[in-house]
Amino acid sequence: MATTPHAGPSTNICAQMRRQAELSKKELRNERRELSGLMHKHETDPIKAQQLRDKIEELENKIENDEAQLDALLGEIAADCSGH
């Protein structure tokens, strides 16, 4: 047998992780674009203004969380898939 039994599945897992990272990057770009649009909105109605602030804060938190998850995934890829 010329190859190790773990070469195929390991390579497949690395490819899946890389695909997930690319999808996560695209999602983050879209979230940042949405956040930018929300930050440029101006509401005069106090209730709508508060709803807008809440939505902005929620999206900022989601982006921060998604960035942390992406960083962790990229770290895993760097550590586990450097030869694949």
N, CA, C and O atoms as a GROMACS GRO file, in nm:
protein
  336
    1MET      N    1   0.085  -0.117   0.000
    1MET     CA    2   0.000   0.000   0.000
    1MET      C    3   0.090   0.124   0.000
    1MET      O    4   0.176   0.139   0.087
    2ALA      N    5   0.070   0.212  -0.096
    2ALA     CA    6   0.159   0.325  -0.116
    2ALA      C    7   0.124   0.445  -0.028
    2ALA      O    8   0.211   0.524   0.006
    3THR      N    9  -0.001   0.458   0.009
    3THR     CA   10  -0.041   0.574   0.089
    3THR      C   11  -0.081   0.531   0.228
    3THR      O   12  -0.114   0.414   0.251
    4THR      N   13  -0.079   0.623   0.320
    4THR     CA   14  -0.123   0.592   0.456
    4THR      C   15  -0.275   0.587   0.458
    4THR      O   16  -0.339   0.656   0.378
    5PRO      N   17  -0.334   0.508   0.546
    5PRO     CA   18  -0.479   0.499   0.548
    5PRO      C   19  -0.547   0.629   0.589
    5PRO      O   20  -0.666   0.645   0.564
    6HIS      N   21  -0.475   0.723   0.653
    6HIS     CA   22  -0.537   0.847   0.698
    6HIS      C   23  -0.522   0.963   0.600
    6HIS      O   24  -0.577   1.070   0.624
    7ALA      N   25  -0.448   0.944   0.493
    7ALA     CA   26  -0.422   1.054   0.400
    7ALA      C   27  -0.550   1.105   0.336
    7ALA      O   28  -0.570   1.226   0.327
    8GLY      N   29  -0.638   1.016   0.290
    8GLY     CA   30  -0.761   1.058   0.223
    8GLY      C   31  -0.856   1.134   0.313
    8GLY      O   32  -0.891   1.248   0.282
    9PRO      N   33  -0.898   1.075   0.424
    9PRO     CA   34  -0.993   1.144   0.511
    9PRO      C   35  -0.938   1.274   0.568
    9PRO      O   36  -1.012   1.372   0.581
   10SER      N   37  -0.810   1.278   0.602
   10SER     CA   38  -0.751   1.398   0.658
   10SER      C   39  -0.753   1.510   0.555
   10SER      O   40  -0.786   1.624   0.587
   11THR      N   41  -0.720   1.478   0.431
   11THR     CA   42  -0.722   1.576   0.324
   11THR      C   43  -0.864   1.625   0.301
   11THR      O   44  -0.886   1.744   0.277
   12ASN      N   45  -0.960   1.535   0.307
   12ASN     CA   46  -1.100   1.571   0.288
   12ASN      C   47  -1.147   1.664   0.399
   12ASN      O   48  -1.218   1.761   0.373
   13ILE      N   49  -1.108   1.636   0.522
   13ILE     CA   50  -1.147   1.721   0.635
   13ILE      C   51  -1.087   1.860   0.619
   13ILE      O   52  -1.154   1.959   0.644
   14CYS      N   53  -0.962   1.867   0.577
   14CYS     CA   54  -0.897   1.996   0.556
   14CYS      C   55  -0.968   2.075   0.446
   14CYS      O   56  -0.988   2.196   0.459
   15ALA      N   57  -1.006   2.007   0.340
   15ALA     CA   58  -1.079   2.075   0.232
   15ALA      C   59  -1.213   2.128   0.282
   15ALA      O   60  -1.253   2.239   0.247
   16GLN      N   61  -1.282   2.049   0.364
   16GLN     CA   62  -1.409   2.094   0.420
   16GLN      C   63  -1.389   2.215   0.510
   16GLN      O   64  -1.469   2.309   0.508
   17MET      N   65  -1.284   2.212   0.590
   17MET     CA   66  -1.255   2.323   0.681
   17MET      C   67  -1.223   2.450   0.601
   17MET      O   68  -1.265   2.559   0.638
   18ARG      N   69  -1.149   2.435   0.493
   18ARG     CA   70  -1.117   2.551   0.409
   18ARG      C   71  -1.243   2.608   0.342
   18ARG      O   72  -1.259   2.729   0.334
   19ARG      N   73  -1.330   2.520   0.296
   19ARG     CA   74  -1.457   2.566   0.237
   19ARG      C   75  -1.540   2.641   0.341
   19ARG      O   76  -1.597   2.746   0.311
   20GLN      N   77  -1.545   2.587   0.462
   20GLN     CA   78  -1.620   2.652   0.570
   20GLN      C   79  -1.560   2.790   0.601
   20GLN      O   80  -1.634   2.886   0.625
   21ALA      N   81  -1.429   2.800   0.600
   21ALA     CA   82  -1.363   2.928   0.625
   21ALA      C   83  -1.398   3.029   0.517
   21ALA      O   84  -1.425   3.146   0.546
   22GLU      N   85  -1.399   2.985   0.392
   22GLU     CA   86  -1.436   3.076   0.283
   22GLU      C   87  -1.580   3.123   0.295
   22GLU      O   88  -1.609   3.241   0.275
   23LEU      N   89  -1.670   3.032   0.329
   23LEU     CA   90  -1.810   3.070   0.349
   23LEU      C   91  -1.824   3.168   0.465
   23LEU      O   92  -1.901   3.263   0.458
   24SER      N   93  -1.749   3.145   0.570
   24SER     CA   94  -1.753   3.233   0.687
   24SER      C   95  -1.702   3.372   0.651
   24SER      O   96  -1.758   3.472   0.697
   25LYS      N   97  -1.598   3.379   0.570
   25LYS     CA   98  -1.545   3.509   0.527
   25LYS      C   99  -1.650   3.586   0.447
   25LYS      O  100  -1.667   3.706   0.467
   26LYS      N  101  -1.720   3.516   0.358
   26LYS     CA  102  -1.824   3.580   0.277
   26LYS      C  103  -1.938   3.629   0.365
   26LYS      O  104  -1.989   3.739   0.346
   27GLU      N  105  -1.978   3.547   0.462
   27GLU     CA  106  -2.085   3.586   0.553
   27GLU      C  107  -2.045   3.709   0.634
   27GLU      O  108  -2.126   3.799   0.654
   28LEU      N  109  -1.921   3.713   0.681
   28LEU     CA  110  -1.872   3.829   0.756
   28LEU      C  111  -1.874   3.954   0.669
   28LEU      O  112  -1.912   4.062   0.716
   29ARG      N  113  -1.833   3.942   0.544
   29ARG     CA  114  -1.837   4.057   0.453
   29ARG      C  115  -1.979   4.110   0.441
   29ARG      O  116  -2.001   4.231   0.445
   30ASN      N  117  -2.075   4.019   0.425
   30ASN     CA  118  -2.215   4.060   0.413
   30ASN      C  119  -2.265   4.126   0.541
   30ASN      O  120  -2.337   4.225   0.536
   31GLU      N  121  -2.227   4.071   0.656
   31GLU     CA  122  -2.268   4.128   0.784
   31GLU      C  123  -2.209   4.267   0.803
   31GLU      O  124  -2.277   4.358   0.852
   32ARG      N  125  -2.084   4.284   0.766
   32ARG     CA  126  -2.020   4.416   0.778
   32ARG      C  127  -2.086   4.518   0.685
   32ARG      O  128  -2.103   4.634   0.722
   33ARG      N  129  -2.123   4.473   0.566
   33ARG     CA  130  -2.192   4.561   0.471
   33ARG      C  131  -2.327   4.604   0.528
   33ARG      O  132  -2.364   4.721   0.521
   34GLU      N  133  -2.399   4.508   0.586
   34GLU     CA  134  -2.528   4.539   0.647
   34GLU      C  135  -2.511   4.636   0.764
   34GLU      O  136  -2.588   4.731   0.778
   35LEU      N  137  -2.409   4.612   0.846
   35LEU     CA  138  -2.382   4.700   0.960
   35LEU      C  139  -2.352   4.842   0.912
   35LEU      O  140  -2.401   4.940   0.970
   36SER      N  141  -2.272   4.853   0.810
   36SER     CA  142  -2.238   4.984   0.755
   36SER      C  143  -2.364   5.058   0.709
   36SER      O  144  -2.380   5.177   0.735
   37GLY      N  145  -2.452   4.986   0.642
   37GLY     CA  146  -2.578   5.046   0.597
   37GLY      C  147  -2.664   5.093   0.714
   37GLY      O  148  -2.722   5.201   0.709
   38LEU      N  149  -2.670   5.011   0.819
   38LEU     CA  150  -2.749   5.048   0.936
   38LEU      C  151  -2.690   5.170   1.007
   38LEU      O  152  -2.764   5.255   1.057
   39MET      N  153  -2.558   5.177   1.010
   39MET     CA  154  -2.493   5.288   1.080
   39MET      C  155  -2.513   5.421   1.007
   39MET      O  156  -2.498   5.527   1.068
   40HIS      N  157  -2.545   5.415   0.881
   40HIS     CA  158  -2.568   5.538   0.804
   40HIS      C  159  -2.715   5.582   0.808
   40HIS      O  160  -2.748   5.689   0.758
   41LYS      N  161  -2.800   5.502   0.866
   41LYS     CA  162  -2.941   5.539   0.878
   41LYS      C  163  -2.958   5.638   0.991
   41LYS      O  164  -2.887   5.632   1.092
   42HIS      N  165  -3.051   5.730   0.974
   42HIS     CA  166  -3.083   5.826   1.079
   42HIS      C  167  -3.233   5.822   1.104
   42HIS      O  168  -3.313   5.846   1.014
   43GLU      N  169  -3.269   5.793   1.225
   43GLU     CA  170  -3.410   5.786   1.264
   43GLU      C  171  -3.440   5.903   1.357
   43GLU      O  172  -3.366   5.931   1.451
   44THR      N  173  -3.551   5.971   1.330
   44THR     CA  174  -3.592   6.080   1.417
   44THR      C  175  -3.690   6.032   1.524
   44THR      O  176  -3.697   6.089   1.633
   45ASP      N  177  -3.764   5.927   1.492
   45ASP     CA  178  -3.858   5.869   1.588
   45ASP      C  179  -3.777   5.798   1.697
   45ASP      O  180  -3.696   5.711   1.665
   46PRO      N  181  -3.796   5.835   1.825
   46PRO     CA  182  -3.716   5.776   1.933
   46PRO      C  183  -3.728   5.624   1.943
   46PRO      O  184  -3.630   5.556   1.973
   47ILE      N  185  -3.845   5.570   1.917
   47ILE     CA  186  -3.864   5.426   1.925
   47ILE      C  187  -3.788   5.356   1.812
   47ILE      O  188  -3.718   5.257   1.836
   48LYS      N  189  -3.801   5.408   1.692
   48LYS     CA  190  -3.729   5.349   1.579
   48LYS      C  191  -3.579   5.367   1.594
   48LYS      O  192  -3.501   5.280   1.555
   49ALA      N  193  -3.538   5.480   1.652
   49ALA     CA  194  -3.395   5.504   1.675
   49ALA      C  195  -3.340   5.402   1.774
   49ALA      O  196  -3.229   5.352   1.755
   50GLN      N  197  -3.416   5.371   1.878
   50GLN     CA  198  -3.371   5.271   1.976
   50GLN      C  199  -3.366   5.132   1.912
   50GLN      O  200  -3.274   5.055   1.938
   51GLN      N  201  -3.465   5.101   1.831
   51GLN     CA  202  -3.465   4.972   1.761
   51GLN      C  203  -3.344   4.960   1.669
   51GLN      O  204  -3.282   4.854   1.658
   52LEU      N  205  -3.310   5.071   1.603
   52LEU     CA  206  -3.194   5.072   1.515
   52LEU      C  207  -3.066   5.052   1.595
   52LEU      O  208  -2.980   4.974   1.555
   53ARG      N  209  -3.053   5.121   1.709
   53ARG     CA  210  -2.935   5.103   1.795
   53ARG      C  211  -2.924   4.959   1.844
   53ARG      O  212  -2.816   4.901   1.848
   54ASP      N  213  -3.038   4.901   1.881
   54ASP     CA  214  -3.039   4.761   1.927
   54ASP      C  215  -2.995   4.667   1.815
   54ASP      O  216  -2.916   4.575   1.838
   55LYS      N  217  -3.045   4.690   1.694
   55LYS     CA  218  -3.009   4.606   1.579
   55LYS      C  219  -2.860   4.619   1.549
   55LYS      O  220  -2.793   4.520   1.520
   56ILE      N  221  -2.808   4.741   1.557
   56ILE     CA  222  -2.665   4.764   1.532
   56ILE      C  223  -2.582   4.690   1.636
   56ILE      O  224  -2.485   4.623   1.602
   57GLU      N  225  -2.620   4.702   1.763
   57GLU     CA  226  -2.547   4.635   1.870
   57GLU      C  227  -2.551   4.483   1.852
   57GLU      O  228  -2.450   4.414   1.872
   58GLU      N  229  -2.667   4.432   1.817
   58GLU     CA  230  -2.683   4.287   1.796
   58GLU      C  231  -2.593   4.240   1.682
   58GLU      O  232  -2.527   4.136   1.692
   59LEU      N  233  -2.589   4.316   1.574
   59LEU     CA  234  -2.508   4.279   1.458
   59LEU      C  235  -2.359   4.291   1.490
   59LEU      O  236  -2.280   4.207   1.448
   60GLU      N  237  -2.321   4.394   1.565
   60GLU     CA  238  -2.180   4.408   1.607
   60GLU      C  239  -2.137   4.287   1.691
   60GLU      O  240  -2.027   4.235   1.673
   61ASN      N  241  -2.222   4.244   1.782
   61ASN     CA  242  -2.191   4.127   1.864
   61ASN      C  243  -2.180   4.001   1.780
   61ASN      O  244  -2.091   3.918   1.803
   62LYS      N  245  -2.269   3.986   1.683
   62LYS     CA  246  -2.266   3.869   1.595
   62LYS      C  247  -2.137   3.868   1.514
   62LYS      O  248  -2.073   3.763   1.498
   63ILE      N  249  -2.099   3.984   1.462
   63ILE     CA  250  -1.976   3.993   1.382
   63ILE      C  251  -1.855   3.958   1.469
   63ILE      O  252  -1.767   3.883   1.426
   64GLU      N  253  -1.852   4.011   1.590
   64GLU     CA  254  -1.741   3.982   1.681
   64GLU      C  255  -1.731   3.832   1.710
   64GLU      O  256  -1.622   3.775   1.710
   65ASN      N  257  -1.844   3.769   1.734
   65ASN     CA  258  -1.848   3.625   1.760
   65ASN      C  259  -1.805   3.546   1.636
   65ASN      O  260  -1.727   3.451   1.646
   66ASP      N  261  -1.857   3.585   1.520
   66ASP     CA  262  -1.822   3.516   1.396
   66ASP      C  263  -1.674   3.531   1.363
   66ASP      O  264  -1.611   3.437   1.314
   67GLU      N  265  -1.618   3.649   1.391
   67GLU     CA  266  -1.474   3.669   1.368
   67GLU      C  267  -1.392   3.577   1.458
   67GLU      O  268  -1.292   3.520   1.414
   68ALA      N  269  -1.433   3.563   1.584
   68ALA     CA  270  -1.361   3.475   1.676
   68ALA      C  271  -1.368   3.330   1.629
   68ALA      O  272  -1.268   3.258   1.634
   69GLN      N  273  -1.485   3.288   1.582
   69GLN     CA  274  -1.499   3.151   1.532
   69GLN      C  275  -1.414   3.129   1.408
   69GLN      O  276  -1.352   3.024   1.392
   70LEU      N  277  -1.411   3.229   1.319
   70LEU     CA  278  -1.330   3.218   1.198
   70LEU      C  279  -1.182   3.212   1.234
   70LEU      O  280  -1.108   3.132   1.176
   71ASP      N  281  -1.139   3.295   1.328
   71ASP     CA  282  -1.000   3.292   1.370
   71ASP      C  283  -0.963   3.154   1.425
   71ASP      O  284  -0.855   3.102   1.397
   72ALA      N  285  -1.053   3.095   1.504
   72ALA     CA  286  -1.028   2.962   1.559
   72ALA      C  287  -1.018   2.858   1.447
   72ALA      O  288  -0.931   2.772   1.449
   73LEU      N  289  -1.107   2.867   1.350
   73LEU     CA  290  -1.106   2.774   1.237
   73LEU      C  291  -0.978   2.789   1.155
   73LEU      O  292  -0.917   2.690   1.115
   74LEU      N  293  -0.938   2.914   1.131
   74LEU     CA  294  -0.814   2.937   1.055
   74LEU      C  295  -0.693   2.885   1.132
   74LEU      O  296  -0.598   2.835   1.072
   75GLY      N  297  -0.698   2.896   1.264
   75GLY     CA  298  -0.591   2.841   1.347
   75GLY      C  299  -0.584   2.689   1.336
   75GLY      O  300  -0.476   2.632   1.327
   76GLU      N  301  -0.700   2.625   1.337
   76GLU     CA  302  -0.706   2.479   1.321
   76GLU      C  303  -0.650   2.438   1.186
   76GLU      O  304  -0.574   2.342   1.176
   77ILE      N  305  -0.689   2.512   1.083
   77ILE     CA  306  -0.641   2.480   0.948
   77ILE      C  307  -0.490   2.494   0.942
   77ILE      O  308  -0.421   2.408   0.887
   78ALA      N  309  -0.437   2.602   0.999
   78ALA     CA  310  -0.292   2.624   0.998
   78ALA      C  311  -0.219   2.514   1.074
   78ALA      O  312  -0.112   2.469   1.031
   79ALA      N  313  -0.277   2.471   1.186
   79ALA     CA  314  -0.210   2.370   1.270
   79ALA      C  315  -0.223   2.229   1.210
   79ALA      O  316  -0.127   2.152   1.211
   80ASP      N  317  -0.340   2.196   1.160
   80ASP     CA  318  -0.367   2.057   1.121
   80ASP      C  319  -0.354   2.030   0.971
   80ASP      O  320  -0.342   1.914   0.931
   81CYS      N  321  -0.356   2.133   0.889
   81CYS     CA  322  -0.365   2.108   0.745
   81CYS      C  323  -0.251   2.169   0.667
   81CYS      O  324  -0.263   2.188   0.546
   82SER      N  325  -0.143   2.200   0.731
   82SER     CA  326  -0.034   2.270   0.660
   82SER      C  327   0.024   2.186   0.547
   82SER      O  328   0.074   2.242   0.449
   83GLY      N  329   0.021   2.056   0.557
   83GLY     CA  330   0.078   1.970   0.452
   83GLY      C  331  -0.023   1.920   0.351
   83GLY      O  332   0.012   1.842   0.263
   84HIS      N  333  -0.149   1.964   0.363
   84HIS     CA  334  -0.254   1.910   0.275
   84HIS      C  335  -0.296   2.010   0.173
   84HIS      O  336  -0.382   1.982   0.090
   0.00000   0.00000   0.00000
